Amino acid sequence: MAQYIMQRDTQGWRAQVWISFGLAVLACGIGVLRLPGQELDRAFLAIGLFFCLFSSFALAKTVRDNRDGQVDTSSWKMTVWVAFAAAFSLTAWGLWRMNIGEWQKGFMLVSWLFLVSSTFTVAKTIRDKHEAELMDRSSRGTVETRPAKA
């Protein structure tokens, strides 16, 4: 089993991560709501952004869970990677095909990439905090045990 040094993120870092994530979600939301064109185009883009958001969280969790050895099945790992690739590819294709101005496509592209990037960062920051707390409790001998599920 690998050993890790317990390193806690600073309060400033955590604030920056959450502010960035909030700004990315806000920028994507404003972009979708303010886009010209048909409602169906905006709905497609909103669904694509949500698909990217959730598949990014799933990918971040799966990669982190399996960092020290395979915990998840190969099928699950493949499903998560395929879902992320599909979300990313289909959203890019939909955005490229939308009949909107180049600056609007640029805004949505940057907002979308900011969303995906900040999602990975927020997932890592949450997981780091959780693992640091577990290590801290373990070192003090106060690890909580839960009964096995029936």
Secondary structure, 3 states (H helix, E strand, C coil): CCCCCCCCCCHHHHHHHHHHHHHHHHHHHHHHHHCCCCHHHHHHHHHHHHHHHHHHHHHHHHHHHCCCCCCCCHHHHHHHHHHHHHHHHHHHHHHHHCCCCHHHHHHHHHHHHHHHHHHHHHHHHHHHHHHHHHHHHHHHCCCCCCCCCC
